Amino acid sequence: MYRTAPPAIGRTNGVLPLRLDRLVRRRFAAGGSRTDDPELHEYFADLAALHGIGYRPEVLRRGTGNTFAGMAAAMLDGLDPVDVVIIAHATPDLDPRVSAGAGASHRFAGKPLVFAVMDQACSAAFTAIRLAGEYVRRHSCRRALVLVFDQSTVPYESAAELDGDAAVALHFGFDPGGRVRTGRIPGVDPGEVARVADGIGSGLPVIGLGQPDRRVPATGIWGAYEPAAGAVLVHHDRPRAQLSYCAIDANEAT
């Protein structure tokens, strides 16, 4: 079992010993995972009741959907070898009985360490990249894979305006020169986001200054990113007045 202390609260900004070697993006059509299943109906009905929200059985009765495990299986070809896999998502998985992490750990030679980042909304991918860099810095890992997922089959009442299923794979290699920087800046008001973001990138284009794409909250920001140009990707958490960012230098990632 791996155990570590939580990070200190406050400003974190650091150069990570990473370079982005490959970026894969994909939107998925209607999935092939069965949803009209008695166990799933019972699970989501209990979950909705526990949180005092309405259950929507008609969503499951549509028949099929995409699980994170299914999307991961379609994304992993050509992404090995890896030493650590970190999964990030803002929306819950469709089927809790199937683990994308377990599938990924058996897919790669060497059985890499696999874990997930969740309950951070649009910031989940930023945290996952920072963790990938720290594992490469502090351990024997030299290749890290960050998998980011969105799925829109939500069989209970939700204010989210989800539309479609998507995945992004970010394959990082070790680079002592540090081609990637991540950070979290507290105390940033909405009117200050552009100024603060411009100060991070040293001339790199900034992605994410507008409202995030709520239809695909975790993966949407990566749709506008072009590795050959480099960029600063940002997410502003208005309730917390907190700016998360990831600055990636220009490279030849494919």
C-alpha positions in Angstrom: 0.0 0.0 0.0 1.3 3.5 -0.9 0.7 6.2 1.7 1.6 9.8 1.6 0.6 13.1 3.4 -1.8 15.5 1.8 -0.3 18.5 0.0 -0.1 21.8 1.9 -3.0 24.2 1.2 -2.0 27.3 -0.6 -0.1 28.2 -3.8 1.6 25.3 -5.5 3.6 25.8 -8.7 6.3 23.6 -9.9 8.2 22.5 -12.9 7.6 18.8 -13.5 10.2 16.5 -15.0 7.9 15.6 -17.8 7.5 16.0 -21.5 4.2 15.3 -23.4 5.1 12.5 -25.8 1.7 11.7 -27.1 -1.9 13.1 -27.0 -4.9 11.0 -28.0 -8.5 12.5 -28.1 -11.7 10.6 -28.9 -15.4 11.2 -28.8 -17.5 8.1 -28.5 -20.8 7.2 -30.1 -23.5 5.2 -28.3 -21.7 2.6 -26.1 -22.0 -1.1 -26.0 -22.2 -1.6 -22.3 -25.6 -2.8 -21.1 -27.4 -0.4 -18.8 -30.9 -1.9 -18.4 -29.7 -4.3 -15.7 -31.5 -5.1 -12.4 -28.3 -4.6 -10.4 -27.7 -1.1 -11.9 -31.3 -0.1 -11.3 -31.0 -1.1 -7.7 -27.6 0.6 -7.3 -28.7 3.9 -8.7 -32.1 3.9 -7.0 -30.3 3.4 -3.7 -27.7 6.1 -4.5 -30.4 8.6 -5.4 -32.4 7.9 -2.3 -29.3 8.2 -0.1 -28.6 11.7 -1.5 -32.3 12.8 -1.6 -32.5 13.2 -5.4 -34.8 11.8 -8.0 -34.0 8.5 -9.7 -34.4 8.3 -13.5 -34.9 4.7 -14.5 -35.8 5.6 -18.0 -32.1 6.6 -18.6 -31.0 3.1 -17.9 -33.8 1.6 -20.0 -32.3 3.2 -23.1 -30.2 0.0 -23.1 -26.5 0.9 -23.6 -23.8 3.4 -22.6 -20.0 3.9 -22.3 -18.1 2.9 -19.2 -14.7 4.3 -18.4 -13.3 0.8 -18.8 -14.7 0.5 -22.3 -13.4 3.8 -23.3 -10.0 3.1 -21.9 -9.7 -0.2 -23.8 -10.3 1.7 -27.0 -7.6 4.3 -26.2 -4.6 2.2 -25.0 -3.1 0.8 -28.2 0.4 2.3 -28.8 0.6 4.0 -25.4 2.8 1.5 -23.6 5.1 1.2 -21.9 4.0 3.1 -18.7 4.9 2.9 -15.1 2.0 4.7 -13.5 -1.5 5.4 -14.8 -3.7 8.1 -13.3 -7.4 8.3 -14.2 -9.2 11.6 -13.9 -12.9 12.3 -14.3 -15.5 14.9 -13.3 -18.6 12.8 -14.0 -19.2 9.4 -12.3 -18.6 6.1 -14.1 -21.6 4.4 -15.6 -21.1 0.9 -14.1 -19.4 0.7 -10.7 -18.8 -3.0 -11.2 -16.3 -2.5 -13.9 -12.9 -0.8 -13.1 -11.0 1.2 -15.8 -8.0 1.1 -13.4 -8.0 -2.7 -13.1 -8.3 -3.1 -16.9 -5.4 -0.7 -17.5 -3.2 -2.4 -15.0 -3.6 -5.7 -16.8 -3.3 -4.2 -20.2 0.3 -3.0 -19.8 3.4 -5.2 -19.2 4.8 -4.7 -15.7 1.5 -4.1 -14.1 1.8 -0.3 -13.5 0.5 1.5 -10.5 -3.0 2.8 -11.2 -5.2 5.1 -9.3 -7.9 7.8 -9.9 -8.6 11.4 -9.1 -12.2 12.4 -8.8 -14.5 14.9 -7.0 -12.5 17.8 -8.3 -14.8 18.8 -11.2 -12.9 20.3 -14.1 -9.7 20.5 -12.0 -9.3 16.7 -11.9 -7.0 16.4 -14.9 -4.7 19.2 -13.6 -4.3 17.3 -10.3 -3.6 14.1 -12.2 -0.9 15.6 -14.2 0.8 17.1 -11.1 0.6 13.7 -9.4 2.1 12.0 -12.5 5.0 14.5 -12.4 5.6 13.8 -8.7 5.7 10.1 -9.2 8.2 10.5 -11.9 10.3 12.8 -9.7 10.2 10.8 -6.5 10.0 7.2 -7.6 11.5 5.0 -10.4 8.7 5.9 -12.8 9.9 7.2 -16.2 6.6 7.0 -18.2 3.2 8.2 -16.9 -0.2 8.0 -18.5 -3.1 10.3 -17.6 -6.5 9.2 -18.8 -9.3 11.7 -18.6 -12.9 10.7 -19.0 -16.4 12.1 -19.4 -19.6 10.1 -19.8 -23.1 11.5 -20.0 -25.5 8.6 -18.9 -26.6 9.9 -15.5 -29.7 8.1 -14.2 -30.6 10.5 -11.5 -31.5 14.2 -11.2 -28.5 16.4 -12.0 -27.9 20.1 -12.8 -25.1 19.0 -15.2 -25.7 19.6 -18.9 -23.8 16.6 -20.1 -23.7 15.7 -23.8 -21.7 12.8 -25.2 -18.9 10.6 -24.0 -15.2 11.5 -24.5 -11.7 10.5 -23.4 -8.2 12.0 -23.6 -5.0 10.1 -23.1 -1.8 12.1 -22.2 1.4 10.0 -22.3 4.3 11.7 -20.6 8.0 10.7 -20.6 10.8 11.7 -18.2 12.5 15.0 -19.1 14.8 16.5 -16.5 14.5 19.9 -18.2 10.9 20.1 -17.2 8.6 20.8 -20.2 5.4 20.8 -18.0 4.4 23.1 -15.2 1.3 22.8 -13.0 0.0 25.0 -10.2 -2.9 26.1 -8.2 -3.3 29.8 -7.4 -5.7 30.8 -4.7 -7.5 34.2 -4.4 -8.0 34.8 -8.1 -11.2 36.7 -8.9 -13.0 36.3 -12.3 -11.7 39.6 -13.5 -8.1 38.7 -12.8 -8.0 35.3 -14.6 -6.7 36.6 -17.9 -4.0 38.7 -16.4 -2.8 35.9 -14.1 -2.9 33.3 -16.9 -0.8 35.6 -19.2 1.8 35.8 -16.5 2.1 32.0 -16.3 2.9 31.2 -19.9 5.7 33.5 -21.0 4.0 34.1 -24.4 2.3 30.7 -24.7 -1.4 30.9 -25.9 -3.9 30.5 -23.1 -6.8 28.0 -23.3 -9.7 28.0 -20.9 -10.3 31.7 -20.3 -14.1 31.4 -21.0 -16.6 29.2 -19.3 -15.6 25.5 -19.4 -17.6 23.2 -21.7 -20.1 21.8 -19.2 -21.1 19.1 -21.7 -17.7 17.4 -21.3 -16.3 19.1 -18.2 -13.1 17.1 -17.7 -12.0 16.6 -21.3 -13.4 19.6 -23.1 -10.4 21.9 -22.5 -8.1 19.5 -24.3 -10.1 19.8 -27.6 -8.4 23.2 -28.4 -4.9 22.1 -27.4 -2.3 21.6 -30.1 1.0 20.1 -28.8 3.2 21.6 -31.5 2.3 25.1 -30.3 2.3 24.6 -26.6 -0.2 26.3 -24.3 -1.3 27.3 -20.8 -4.5 25.4 -20.0 -6.4 27.0 -17.1 -9.6 26.3 -15.1 -11.0 28.9 -12.7 -13.0 27.6 -9.8 -15.3 30.6 -9.1 -16.7 29.4 -5.7 -13.2 28.9 -4.4 -11.6 31.7 -6.3 -8.9 29.3 -7.3 -7.0 29.0 -10.6 -5.6 25.7 -11.7 -3.2 25.6 -14.6 -1.0 23.4 -16.7 1.7 25.0 -18.9 3.1 22.6 -21.6 6.0 23.8 -23.7 5.8 23.3 -27.5 6.9 19.9 -28.7 6.4 17.3 -31.4 3.8 15.2 -29.4 1.4 13.3 -31.7 
